[in-house]
Amino acid sequence: MLKKTVSLLVVSLLMSVTACKDNGSAKITEDDMKTFESEKGIANTESTQSTEVQTADANKTTKPVDGKYPKIQFNKLEHDFGTIKSGDKVETEFMVTNIGDADLIILDAKGSCGCTVPNPPKEPIKPGSSAPIKVSFDSTGKTGQQSKSVTLTTNTEAGTENFTIKANVLPKEGQGASPIMNK
């Protein structure tokens, strides 16, 4: 009986060893690998295209097919409101001219803080044409020399354009240093 048990054990062991020798990679043919590679290539291409579209959407700018870009020329790059009082709301206008070869589109305009609000044109600016960008500055709560920037996101080759406003803001009457009282 011991011989039968040992024989059964040896046969079981041999069967398990030969079963483990079954190479899983032998079941995958070269045709299967080619199909997998081509599907993987398509998936990578789709993924890359999707990423490019997402990037273009995020930037809102793409290289023009014809290679022609608009180009911005400002009538000034800085405006100084001079001396104003805290609480004054002042406004100026920057004239933008498109000296490039394609329509200029201003996609976004942001001031460096909430006190500076640009109002760009909504329509494209044709080559050779000009349009105003109004900028308002609210000096409420501000004193001293102020310098704020405006950043435009555009379809120019650079993608962004900047200009600045500045002012010397005096404290509102009654807000300055209190007078010294004599006893």
MDTraj code that builds the backbone (N, CA, C; nanometers):
import mdtraj as md
import numpy as np

residues = "MET LEU LYS LYS THR VAL SER LEU LEU VAL VAL SER LEU LEU MET SER VAL THR ALA CYS LYS ASP ASN GLY SER ALA LYS ILE THR GLU ASP ASP MET LYS THR PHE GLU SER GLU LYS GLY ILE ALA ASN THR GLU SER THR GLN SER THR GLU VAL GLN THR ALA ASP ALA ASN LYS THR THR LYS PRO VAL ASP GLY LYS TYR PRO LYS ILE GLN PHE ASN LYS LEU GLU HIS ASP PHE GLY THR ILE LYS SER GLY ASP LYS VAL GLU THR GLU PHE MET VAL THR ASN ILE GLY ASP ALA ASP LEU ILE ILE LEU ASP ALA LYS GLY SER CYS GLY CYS THR VAL PRO ASN PRO PRO LYS GLU PRO ILE LYS PRO GLY SER SER ALA PRO ILE LYS VAL SER PHE ASP SER THR GLY LYS THR GLY GLN GLN SER LYS SER VAL THR LEU THR THR ASN THR GLU ALA GLY THR GLU ASN PHE THR ILE LYS ALA ASN VAL LEU PRO LYS GLU GLY GLN GLY ALA SER PRO ILE MET ASN LYS".split()
xyz = np.array([
    [0.0814, -0.1174, 0.0000],
    [0.0000, 0.0000, 0.0000],
    [0.0869, 0.1252, 0.0000],
    [0.1946, 0.1167, 0.0728],
    [0.2868, 0.2293, 0.0757],
    [0.3407, 0.2555, -0.0643],
    [0.3639, 0.1524, -0.1417],
    [0.4136, 0.1690, -0.2777],
    [0.3078, 0.2405, -0.3630],
    [0.1814, 0.2013, -0.3448],
    [0.0749, 0.2636, -0.4215],
    [0.0623, 0.4113, -0.3862],
    [0.0738, 0.4461, -0.2580],
    [0.0621, 0.5841, -0.2139],
    [0.1776, 0.6669, -0.2690],
    [0.2973, 0.6084, -0.2618],
    [0.4141, 0.6800, -0.3131],
    [0.4008, 0.6961, -0.4641],
    [0.3548, 0.5902, -0.5310],
    [0.3383, 0.5987, -0.6752],
    [0.2359, 0.7067, -0.7121],
    [0.1243, 0.7091, -0.6403],
    [0.0224, 0.8118, -0.6643],
    [0.0779, 0.9519, -0.6386],
    [0.1559, 0.9657, -0.5337],
    [0.2160, 1.0950, -0.5003],
    [0.3113, 1.1396, -0.6107],
    [0.3921, 1.0446, -0.6623],
    [0.4877, 1.0773, -0.7677],
    [0.4120, 1.1163, -0.8952],
    [0.3078, 1.0424, -0.9276],
    [0.2305, 1.0737, -1.0472],
    [0.1646, 1.2112, -1.0319],
    [0.1098, 1.2386, -0.9157],
    [0.0476, 1.3691, -0.8910],
    [0.1501, 1.4811, -0.9027],
    [0.2663, 1.4563, -0.8470],
    [0.3726, 1.5562, -0.8530],
    [0.4153, 1.5805, -0.9976],
    [0.4309, 1.4747, -1.0741],
    [0.4696, 1.4884, -1.2143],
    [0.3619, 1.5623, -1.2928],
    [0.2379, 1.5324, -1.2664],
    [0.1303, 1.6011, -1.3374],
    [0.1278, 1.7494, -1.3027],
    [0.1483, 1.7824, -1.1767],
    [0.1473, 1.9239, -1.1389],
    [0.2672, 1.9974, -1.1978],
    [0.3818, 1.9303, -1.2040],
    [0.5000, 1.9927, -1.2618],
    [0.4802, 2.0150, -1.4114],
    [0.4277, 1.9176, -1.4803],
    [0.4074, 1.9353, -1.6239],
    [0.2970, 2.0362, -1.6512],
    [0.1990, 2.0426, -1.5651],
    [0.0929, 2.1426, -1.5821],
    [0.1500, 2.2829, -1.5618],
    [0.2414, 2.2997, -1.4697],
    [0.3034, 2.4299, -1.4453],
    [0.3968, 2.4689, -1.5581],
    [0.4450, 2.3718, -1.6322],
    [0.5324, 2.4030, -1.7445],
    [0.4552, 2.4599, -1.8620],
    [0.3212, 2.4570, -1.8539],
    [0.2389, 2.5121, -1.9616],
    [0.2670, 2.6617, -1.9685],
    [0.3358, 2.7041, -2.0704],
    [0.3798, 2.8425, -2.0841],
    [0.2654, 2.9275, -2.1391],
    [0.2157, 3.0211, -2.0589],
    [0.1047, 3.1065, -2.0988],
    [0.1388, 3.1916, -2.2197],
    [0.2628, 3.2324, -2.2355],
    [0.3001, 3.3166, -2.3475],
    [0.2949, 3.2406, -2.4792],
    [0.3042, 3.1064, -2.4720],
    [0.2958, 3.0280, -2.5944],
    [0.1554, 3.0332, -2.6517],
    [0.0590, 3.0668, -2.5706],
    [-0.0787, 3.0746, -2.6165],
    [-0.1041, 3.2029, -2.6946],
    [-0.0211, 3.3052, -2.6779],
    [-0.0357, 3.4319, -2.7502],
    [0.0479, 3.4229, -2.8763],
    [-0.0176, 3.4343, -2.9887],
    [0.0533, 3.4215, -3.1163],
    [0.1106, 3.5566, -3.1593],
    [0.1945, 3.5510, -3.2620],
    [0.2508, 3.6751, -3.3157],
    [0.1416, 3.7629, -3.3746],
    [0.0409, 3.7015, -3.4376],
    [-0.0711, 3.7778, -3.4926],
    [-0.1455, 3.8511, -3.3810],
    [-0.1593, 3.7826, -3.2661],
    [-0.2250, 3.8473, -3.1518],
    [-0.1455, 3.9700, -3.1075],
    [-0.0130, 3.9565, -3.1056],
    [0.0718, 4.0687, -3.0644],
    [0.0631, 4.1844, -3.1645],
    [0.0598, 4.1557, -3.2936],
    [0.0493, 4.2606, -3.3952],
    [-0.0830, 4.3356, -3.3818],
    [-0.1899, 4.2572, -3.3591],
    [-0.3206, 4.3199, -3.3401],
    [-0.3180, 4.4089, -3.2176],
    [-0.2593, 4.3590, -3.1089],
    [-0.2500, 4.4364, -2.9852],
    [-0.1696, 4.5638, -3.0079],
    [-0.0561, 4.5509, -3.0735],
    [0.0288, 4.6678, -3.0989],
    [-0.0443, 4.7721, -3.1831],
    [-0.1162, 4.7267, -3.2871],
    [-0.1856, 4.8241, -3.3720],
    [-0.2993, 4.8910, -3.2950],
    [-0.3709, 4.8152, -3.2112],
    [-0.4764, 4.8756, -3.1293],
    [-0.4170, 4.9723, -3.0284],
    [-0.3040, 4.9346, -2.9716],
    [-0.2362, 5.0218, -2.8753],
    [-0.1920, 5.1504, -2.9436],
    [-0.1420, 5.1405, -3.0669],
    [-0.1007, 5.2586, -3.1432],
    [-0.2175, 5.3509, -3.1693],
    [-0.3315, 5.2949, -3.2040],
    [-0.4519, 5.3751, -3.2268],
    [-0.4940, 5.4420, -3.0978],
    [-0.4912, 5.3660, -2.9875],
    [-0.5303, 5.4228, -2.8590],
    [-0.4361, 5.5352, -2.8197],
    [-0.3046, 5.5176, -2.8422],
    [-0.2089, 5.6237, -2.8087],
    [-0.2313, 5.7457, -2.8953],
    [-0.2612, 5.7259, -3.0237],
    [-0.2872, 5.8385, -3.1130],
    [-0.4106, 5.9137, -3.0677],
    [-0.5172, 5.8387, -3.0349],
    [-0.6396, 5.9036, -2.9873],
    [-0.6138, 5.9788, -2.8582],
    [-0.5354, 5.9177, -2.7687],
    [-0.5035, 5.9823, -2.6414],
    [-0.4242, 6.1096, -2.6651],
    [-0.3259, 6.1021, -2.7563],
    [-0.2447, 6.2202, -2.7874],
    [-0.3306, 6.3290, -2.8483],
    [-0.4180, 6.2921, -2.9432],
    [-0.5050, 6.3915, -3.0054],
    [-0.5970, 6.4536, -2.9022],
    [-0.6500, 6.3719, -2.8126],
    [-0.7385, 6.4227, -2.7078],
    [-0.6641, 6.5214, -2.6188],
    [-0.5391, 6.4879, -2.5837],
    [-0.4583, 6.5775, -2.5004],
    [-0.4309, 6.7085, -2.5734],
    [-0.4022, 6.7005, -2.7046],
    [-0.3761, 6.8218, -2.7814],
    [-0.4995, 6.9107, -2.7862],
    [-0.6169, 6.8500, -2.8023],
    [-0.7405, 6.9273, -2.8054],
    [-0.7638, 6.9918, -2.6697],
    [-0.7425, 6.9155, -2.5617],
    [-0.7609, 6.9713, -2.4276],
    [-0.6641, 7.0864, -2.4045],
    [-0.5388, 7.0699, -2.4469],
    [-0.4405, 7.1764, -2.4299],
    [-0.4812, 7.2987, -2.5106],
    [-0.5253, 7.2780, -2.6333],
    [-0.5683, 7.3905, -2.7165],
    [-0.6885, 7.4589, -2.6530],
    [-0.7822, 7.3801, -2.6002],
    [-0.8982, 7.4396, -2.5343],
    [-0.8551, 7.5192, -2.4125],
    [-0.7602, 7.4655, -2.3367],
    [-0.7158, 7.5350, -2.2160],
    [-0.6474, 7.6660, -2.2510],
    [-0.5636, 7.6650, -2.3527],
    [-0.4918, 7.7860, -2.3915],
    [-0.5745, 7.8768, -2.4812],
    [-0.6726, 7.8201, -2.5481],
    [-0.7577, 7.8936, -2.6408],
    [-0.6770, 7.9538, -2.7549],
    [-0.5540, 7.9104, -2.7687],
    [-0.4739, 7.9597, -2.8798],
    [-0.4117, 7.8408, -2.9508],
    [-0.4082, 7.8455, -3.0805],
    [-0.3419, 7.7433, -3.1589],
    [-0.2638, 7.8121, -3.2686],
    [-0.1645, 7.7420, -3.3181],
    [-0.0841, 7.7968, -3.4266],
    [-0.1705, 7.8006, -3.5516],
    [-0.1757, 7.9138, -3.6184],
    [-0.2590, 7.9221, -3.7385],
    [-0.2036, 7.8331, -3.8498],
    [-0.2940, 7.7771, -3.9274],
    [-0.2557, 7.6885, -4.0366],
    [-0.1676, 7.7619, -4.1383],
    [-0.2023, 7.8872, -4.1669],
    [-0.1263, 7.9632, -4.2665],
    [-0.0022, 8.0313, -4.2084],
    [0.0195, 8.0187, -4.0777],
    [0.1374, 8.0780, -4.0137],
    [0.1272, 8.2270, -3.9909],
    [0.0128, 8.2863, -4.0175],
    [-0.0052, 8.4310, -4.0008],
    [-0.0675, 8.4607, -3.8653],
    [-0.0050, 8.5518, -3.7941],
    [-0.0527, 8.5921, -3.6622],
    [-0.0943, 8.7385, -3.6623],
    [-0.1845, 8.7741, -3.5730],
    [-0.2079, 8.9164, -3.5491],
    [-0.0935, 8.9692, -3.4623],
    [-0.0769, 9.0988, -3.4633],
    [0.0277, 9.1608, -3.3800],
    [-0.0313, 9.2879, -3.3191],
    [-0.0116, 9.3041, -3.1883],
    [-0.0690, 9.4185, -3.1165],
    [0.0294, 9.5340, -3.1099],
    [-0.0249, 9.6528, -3.1322],
    [0.0499, 9.7754, -3.1072],
    [-0.0402, 9.8621, -3.0192],
    [0.0122, 9.9052, -2.9039],
    [-0.0629, 9.9914, -2.8120],
    [-0.0263, 10.1372, -2.8378],
    [-0.1198, 10.2280, -2.8120],
    [-0.0874, 10.3698, -2.8216],
    [-0.0024, 10.4134, -2.7018],
    [-0.0064, 10.3332, -2.5935],
    [0.0771, 10.3557, -2.4744],
    [0.0833, 10.2243, -2.3983],
    [0.1896, 10.2041, -2.3242],
    [0.2025, 10.0831, -2.2431],
    [0.1793, 10.1108, -2.0954],
    [0.1677, 10.2408, -2.0611],
    [0.1451, 10.2784, -1.9215],
    [0.0600, 10.4043, -1.9174],
    [-0.0297, 10.4081, -1.8200],
    [-0.1079, 10.5294, -1.7982],
    [-0.0940, 10.5686, -1.6516],
    [-0.0609, 10.6955, -1.6281],
    [-0.0460, 10.7477, -1.4926],
    [-0.1645, 10.8400, -1.4631],
    [-0.2469, 10.8002, -1.3668],
    [-0.3607, 10.8834, -1.3276],
    [-0.3169, 11.0043, -1.2453],
    [-0.1899, 11.0071, -1.2089],
    [-0.1409, 11.1187, -1.1270],
    [-0.1839, 11.0998, -0.9823],
    [-0.2120, 11.2116, -0.9143],
    [-0.2523, 11.2070, -0.7737],
    [-0.4045, 11.2098, -0.7655],
    [-0.4583, 11.1081, -0.6984],
    [-0.6031, 11.0981, -0.6775],
    [-0.6294, 11.0713, -0.5301],
    [-0.7541, 11.0830, -0.4875],
    [-0.7897, 11.0567, -0.3479],
    [-0.8414, 10.9144, -0.3323],
    [-0.8153, 10.8569, -0.2174],
    [-0.8658, 10.7238, -0.1876],
    [-1.0178, 10.7245, -0.2018],
    [-1.0695, 10.6273, -0.2734],
    [-1.2131, 10.6202, -0.2994],
    [-1.2512, 10.6682, -0.4382],
    [-1.1600, 10.7396, -0.5053],
    [-1.1878, 10.7842, -0.6421],
    [-1.1907, 10.6637, -0.7365],
    [-1.2817, 10.6712, -0.8322],
    [-1.2880, 10.5700, -0.9379],
    [-1.2543, 10.6417, -1.0676],
    [-1.1443, 10.5987, -1.1284],
    [-1.0960, 10.6653, -1.2490],
    [-1.0913, 10.5650, -1.3649],
    [-1.0928, 10.6204, -1.4849],
    [-1.0954, 10.5353, -1.6039],
    [-1.0047, 10.5927, -1.7109],
    [-0.9458, 10.5047, -1.7891],
    [-0.8647, 10.5449, -1.9035],
    [-0.8919, 10.4491, -2.0181],
    [-0.8304, 10.4778, -2.1306],
    [-0.8520, 10.3955, -2.2480],
    [-0.7173, 10.3705, -2.3157],
    [-0.6904, 10.2453, -2.3470],
    [-0.5725, 10.2073, -2.4251],
    [-0.6219, 10.1731, -2.5647],
    [-0.5618, 10.2313, -2.6654],
    [-0.6010, 10.2014, -2.8031],
    [-0.5122, 10.0884, -2.8536],
    [-0.5743, 9.9840, -2.9055],
    [-0.5045, 9.8662, -2.9564],
    [-0.5205, 9.8631, -3.1078],
    [-0.4088, 9.8518, -3.1783],
    [-0.4116, 9.8407, -3.3236],
    [-0.3531, 9.7055, -3.3628],
    [-0.4194, 9.6388, -3.4546],
    [-0.3709, 9.5108, -3.5060],
    [-0.2821, 9.5401, -3.6270],
    [-0.1505, 9.5247, -3.6086],
    [-0.0567, 9.5485, -3.7184],
    [-0.0079, 9.4162, -3.7786],
    [-0.0797, 9.3076, -3.7476],
    [-0.0424, 9.1750, -3.7977],
    [-0.1162, 9.1380, -3.9239],
    [-0.1142, 9.0083, -3.9537],
    [-0.1699, 8.9568, -4.0789],
    [-0.2966, 8.8737, -4.0613],
    [-0.3505, 8.8695, -3.9391],
    [-0.4720, 8.7916, -3.9131],
    [-0.5575, 8.8675, -3.8119],
    [-0.6839, 8.8291, -3.8018],
    [-0.7730, 8.8931, -3.7045],
    [-0.7189, 8.8757, -3.5630],
    [-0.7208, 8.9833, -3.4855],
    [-0.6779, 8.9806, -3.3461],
    [-0.7985, 8.9491, -3.2584],
    [-0.7842, 8.8458, -3.1766],
    [-0.8912, 8.8087, -3.0844],
    [-0.8378, 8.8201, -2.9427],
    [-0.9052, 8.9006, -2.8609],
    [-0.8690, 8.9116, -2.7198],
    [-0.9602, 8.8148, -2.6460],
    [-0.9017, 8.7042, -2.6004],
    [-0.9778, 8.5972, -2.5374],
    [-1.0111, 8.6272, -2.3923],
    [-0.9224, 8.7011, -2.3245],
    [-0.9425, 8.7312, -2.1833],
    [-0.8612, 8.8546, -2.1474],
    [-0.9086, 8.9288, -2.0477],
    [-0.8367, 9.0459, -1.9961],
    [-0.8533, 9.0465, -1.8458],
    [-0.7415, 9.0506, -1.7731],
    [-0.7471, 9.0474, -1.6271],
    [-0.6559, 9.1537, -1.5677],
    [-0.7082, 9.2185, -1.4639],
    [-0.6266, 9.3115, -1.3870],
    [-0.5507, 9.2349, -1.2808],
    [-0.4412, 9.2921, -1.2328],
    [-0.3605, 9.2243, -1.1315],
    [-0.4294, 9.2195, -0.9955],
    [-0.5364, 9.2971, -0.9788],
    [-0.6177, 9.2870, -0.8572],
    [-0.7614, 9.3260, -0.8938],
    [-0.8522, 9.3046, -0.8015],
    [-0.9925, 9.3328, -0.8268],
    [-1.0246, 9.4796, -0.8459],
    [-0.9334, 9.5680, -0.8078],
    [-0.9557, 9.7117, -0.8202],
    [-0.9340, 9.7612, -0.9628],
    [-0.8733, 9.6768, -1.0470],
    [-0.8422, 9.7142, -1.1847],
    [-0.9255, 9.6272, -1.2784],
    [-1.0151, 9.6905, -1.3541],
    [-1.1072, 9.6152, -1.4391],
    [-1.0934, 9.6592, -1.5847],
    [-1.0396, 9.5699, -1.6701],
    [-1.0305, 9.6011, -1.8128],
    [-1.1595, 9.5597, -1.8851],
    [-1.1931, 9.6323, -1.9893],
    [-1.3103, 9.6014, -2.0700],
    [-1.2670, 9.5996, -2.2175],
    [-1.2215, 9.4814, -2.2648],
    [-1.1713, 9.4732, -2.4030],
    [-1.2849, 9.4589, -2.5034],
    [-1.2554, 9.4803, -2.6317],
    [-1.3583, 9.4592, -2.7348],
    [-1.3920, 9.3105, -2.7450],
    [-1.5156, 9.2814, -2.7753],
    [-1.5609, 9.1424, -2.7866],
    [-1.5431, 9.0881, -2.9283],
    [-1.5424, 9.1760, -3.0264],
    [-1.5306, 9.1358, -3.1663],
    [-1.3834, 9.1306, -3.2075],
    [-1.3498, 9.0442, -3.3050],
    [-1.2122, 9.0416, -3.3559],
    [-1.1742, 9.1770, -3.4174],
    [-1.0466, 9.2100, -3.4071],
    [-0.9944, 9.3338, -3.4654],
    [-0.9210, 9.2954, -3.5928],
    [-0.9691, 9.3449, -3.7044],
    [-0.9124, 9.3132, -3.8365],
    [-0.7727, 9.3743, -3.8505],
    [-0.6872, 9.3154, -3.9351],
    [-0.5553, 9.3759, -3.9604],
    [-0.5703, 9.5208, -4.0073],
    [-0.4930, 9.6099, -3.9459],
    [-0.4981, 9.7517, -3.9799],
    [-0.6022, 9.8294, -3.9013],
    [-0.6876, 9.7613, -3.8269],
    [-0.7924, 9.8291, -3.7498],
    [-0.7512, 9.8462, -3.6040],
    [-0.8244, 9.9351, -3.5359],
    [-0.7980, 9.9647, -3.3948],
    [-0.9256, 9.9519, -3.3138],
    [-0.9092, 9.9332, -3.1829],
    [-1.0233, 9.9277, -3.0915],
    [-0.9749, 9.9693, -2.9528],
    [-1.0640, 10.0286, -2.8727],
    [-1.0242, 10.0708, -2.7378],
    [-1.0407, 9.9587, -2.6352],
    [-0.9547, 9.9632, -2.5351],
    [-0.9708, 9.8799, -2.4161],
    [-0.9850, 9.9774, -2.3002],
    [-1.1047, 9.9833, -2.2429],
    [-1.1267, 10.0710, -2.1285],
    [-1.0797, 9.9999, -2.0027],
    [-1.0148, 10.0769, -1.9141],
    [-0.9651, 10.0221, -1.7887],
    [-1.0080, 10.1154, -1.6773],
    [-1.0773, 10.0601, -1.5777],
    [-1.1162, 10.1411, -1.4624],
    [-1.0361, 10.0964, -1.3404],
    [-1.0104, 10.1931, -1.2528],
    [-0.9341, 10.1696, -1.1309],
    [-1.0118, 10.2284, -1.0139],
    [-1.0399, 10.1445, -0.9147],
    [-1.1106, 10.1871, -0.7936],
    [-1.0086, 10.1963, -0.6808],
    [-0.9839, 10.3172, -0.6340],
    [-0.8794, 10.3392, -0.5332],
    [-0.9304, 10.3236, -0.3901],
    [-1.0520, 10.2778, -0.3720],
    [-1.1071, 10.2587, -0.2368],
    [-1.0165, 10.1673, -0.1553],
    [-0.9799, 10.2166, -0.0362],
    [-0.8949, 10.1382, 0.0535],
    [-0.7475, 10.1396, 0.0182],
    [-0.7093, 10.2165, -0.0786],
    [-0.5694, 10.2223, -0.1215],
    [-0.5103, 10.3580, -0.0856],
    [-0.3833, 10.3578, -0.0521],
    [-0.3091, 10.4832, -0.0326],
    [-0.1668, 10.4623, -0.0813],
    [-0.1037, 10.5724, -0.1171],
    [0.0345, 10.5664, -0.1634],
    [0.0437, 10.5364, -0.3117],
    [0.1658, 10.5093, -0.3547],
    [0.1912, 10.4828, -0.4964],
    [0.1342, 10.3458, -0.5339],
    [0.0512, 10.3420, -0.6362],
    [-0.0117, 10.2181, -0.6831],
    [0.0309, 10.1914, -0.8269],
    [0.0607, 10.0654, -0.8568],
    [0.0931, 10.0241, -0.9925],
    [0.0243, 9.8900, -1.0165],
    [-0.0610, 9.8858, -1.1169],
    [-0.1390, 9.7652, -1.1469],
    [-0.1170, 9.7278, -1.2926],
    [-0.1166, 9.5982, -1.3195],
    [-0.0980, 9.5532, -1.4578],
    [-0.2263, 9.4908, -1.5110],
    [-0.2384, 9.4936, -1.6422],
    [-0.3480, 9.4282, -1.7127],
    [-0.2836, 9.3287, -1.8084],
    [-0.3300, 9.2039, -1.8036],
    [-0.2790, 9.0997, -1.8918],
    [-0.3893, 9.0565, -1.9873],
    [-0.3577, 9.0622, -2.1157],
    [-0.4503, 9.0184, -2.2193],
    [-0.4070, 8.8805, -2.2681],
    [-0.5013, 8.7893, -2.2783],
    [-0.4758, 8.6603, -2.3415],
    [-0.5292, 8.6734, -2.4837],
    [-0.4406, 8.6535, -2.5801],
    [-0.4742, 8.6815, -2.7202],
    [-0.4324, 8.5664, -2.8109],
    [-0.4658, 8.5787, -2.9367],
    [-0.4210, 8.4814, -3.0357],
    [-0.2945, 8.5285, -3.1081],
    [-0.2183, 8.6186, -3.0450],
    [-0.0899, 8.6611, -3.1008],
    [0.0111, 8.5473, -3.0831],
    [0.1241, 8.5593, -3.1458],
    [0.2263, 8.4550, -3.1343],
    [0.2726, 8.4392, -2.9897],
    [0.2847, 8.5497, -2.9168],
    [0.3259, 8.5435, -2.7759],
    [0.2156, 8.4862, -2.6873],
    [0.0911, 8.5101, -2.7224],
    [-0.0205, 8.4574, -2.6438],
    [-0.0696, 8.5494, -2.5344],
    [0.0183, 8.6337, -2.4809],
    [-0.0222, 8.7307, -2.3788],
    [0.0434, 8.8652, -2.4079],
    [-0.0259, 8.9697, -2.3684],
    [0.0244, 9.1068, -2.3836],
    [-0.0072, 9.1794, -2.2530],
    [0.0783, 9.2756, -2.2138],
    [0.0612, 9.3461, -2.0861],
    [0.0727, 9.4971, -2.1018],
    [0.0033, 9.5688, -2.0151],
    [0.0229, 9.7128, -1.9980],
    [-0.0102, 9.7463, -1.8537],
    [0.0256, 9.8682, -1.8094],
    [0.0090, 9.9035, -1.6677],
    [-0.0607, 10.0386, -1.6504],
    [-0.1183, 10.0511, -1.5316],
    [-0.1714, 10.1801, -1.4872],
    [-0.1075, 10.2090, -1.3527],
    [-0.0989, 10.3379, -1.3199],
    [-0.0460, 10.3729, -1.1885],
    [-0.1104, 10.5013, -1.1391],
    [-0.1004, 10.5221, -1.0096],
    [-0.1567, 10.6417, -0.9479],
    [-0.0922, 10.6611, -0.8115],
    [-0.0897, 10.7880, -0.7676],
    [-0.0490, 10.8195, -0.6315],
    [-0.1790, 10.8487, -0.5569],
    [-0.2147, 10.7639, -0.4616],
    [-0.3434, 10.7752, -0.3940],
    [-0.3236, 10.8403, -0.2566],
    [-0.3884, 10.9572, -0.2393],
    [-0.3846, 11.0274, -0.1109],
    [-0.4949, 10.9740, -0.0198],
    [-0.4706, 10.9741, 0.1109],
    [-0.5762, 10.9294, 0.2021],
    [-0.6975, 11.0212, 0.1914],
    [-0.8136, 10.9649, 0.2157],
    [-0.9368, 11.0418, 0.2156],
    [-0.9295, 11.1454, 0.3274],
    [-0.9940, 11.2615, 0.3094],
    [-0.9926, 11.3637, 0.4131],
    [-1.0438, 11.3044, 0.5438],
    [-0.9721, 11.3297, 0.6499],
    [-1.0096, 11.2777, 0.7806],
    [-0.9473, 11.1419, 0.8094],
    [-0.8741, 11.0834, 0.7120],
    [-0.8123, 10.9527, 0.7330],
    [-0.6628, 10.9634, 0.7612],
    [-0.6041, 11.0717, 0.7391],
    [-0.4589, 11.0829, 0.7540],
    [-0.4163, 11.0745, 0.8989],
    [-0.2947, 11.1172, 0.9265],
    [-0.2441, 11.1179, 1.0640],
    [-0.3227, 11.2181, 1.1453],
    [-0.3526, 11.1827, 1.2658],
    [-0.4296, 11.2751, 1.3501],
    [-0.3396, 11.3884, 1.3966],
    [-0.3947, 11.5115, 1.4040],
    [-0.3109, 11.6250, 1.4459],
    [-0.2691, 11.6099, 1.5908],
    [-0.1513, 11.6626, 1.6210],
    [-0.1028, 11.6585, 1.7587],
    [-0.1709, 11.7705, 1.8372],
    [-0.2216, 11.7326, 1.9491],
    [-0.2933, 11.8307, 2.0312],
    [-0.1977, 11.8915, 2.1328],
    [-0.1977, 12.0223, 2.1463],
    [-0.1144, 12.0916, 2.2448],
    [-0.1898, 12.1039, 2.3749],
    [-0.1243, 12.0813, 2.4871],
    [-0.1879, 12.0960, 2.6170],
    [-0.1661, 12.2325, 2.6717],
])
top = md.Topology()
chain = top.add_chain()
for i, resn in enumerate(residues, 1):
    res = top.add_residue(resn, chain, resSeq=i)
    for name in ("N", "CA", "C"):
        top.add_atom(name, md.element.get_by_symbol(name[0]), res)
traj = md.Trajectory(xyz[None], top)
